[in-house]
Amino acid sequence: KLQALEKVHQANLRKKAGEIAKQSITIEANATEDGHLYGSVGAADIVAALKKIDITLNLDQIRLDGVLKELGLYTVKFKLASDVDGELKVWVVPTVGADDK
């Protein structure tokens, strides 16, 4: 009975991972003209952006090799369980209105 419950749980996690992988999130950041960020985008920023679209992940579920320091499109890995993981598209774009003078 426990194995059956575990199979259902794993199937639900895989389904959730598939739904997250279909998402693309956009994070605004202050950047120089050549695309370097004044700060950086890390796991906390990604978790906050996901929360805005009703997806809840913990910081330790986001797998970054390091913080994101330039504008662009990134593929960020996440892990829901030991054998359930996926990837998600993260756009880092300049803050709207930053260059409007």
NORJORA-V301949 format. One record per backbone hydrogen bond with DSSP energy under -1.0 kcal/mol. CO is the residue of the C=O (numbers start at 1). NH is the residue of the N-H. If there is no record, write none. Layout:
[[CO & NH] [CO & NH]]
This chain:
[[1 & 5] [2 & 6] [3 & 7] [4 & 8] [5 & 9] [6 & 10] [7 & 11] [8 & 12] [9 & 13] [10 & 14] [11 & 15] [12 & 16] [13 & 17] [14 & 18] [15 & 19] [16 & 20] [17 & 21] [20 & 23] [23 & 89] [25 & 91] [27 & 93] [29 & 95] [30 & 38] [32 & 35] [35 & 71] [36 & 32] [41 & 68] [42 & 46] [43 & 47] [44 & 48] [45 & 49] [46 & 50] [47 & 51] [48 & 52] [50 & 53] [50 & 55] [51 & 54] [58 & 61] [59 & 62] [61 & 79] [63 & 77] [68 & 41] [69 & 37] [72 & 92] [74 & 90] [76 & 88] [77 & 63] [78 & 86] [81 & 84] [84 & 80] [84 & 81] [86 & 78] [88 & 76] [89 & 25] [90 & 74] [91 & 27] [92 & 72] [93 & 29] [95 & 98]]
